Amino acid sequence: MTTRFPYEINASRPYHFKGAMTPLEIVDYKRAWITKGFFQFNIHTDVRSLAKEWCKKRSFQWRYDYTEFTDNYQDTVRFELKEDSDAFNYWYMENMYG
């Protein structure tokens, strides 16, 4: 299966690039963009592990926020950027309804 969004992040070395953030900086940065606005998806808990894996491989840690059990059988994924949101939406629709 070919995906429209082929970029991936090297999960074994997540901080191996110039300008890496410390954990404290990641929390502060997330808090800033979450209060300003974001793109949100409510997903079924059955695909939780797949969704977490997708986020870790294809988005930087500071550009998404994953919250478990926001409702019955529902988790919430929030993205800072529309490009990450669109990529996740495409992946989710392919896995759930494809």
Beta strands, then each sheet from edge to edge (+ up, - down):
strand 1: 39-44
strand 2: 64-71
strand 3: 74-79
sheet 1: 1+ 3- 2+
end
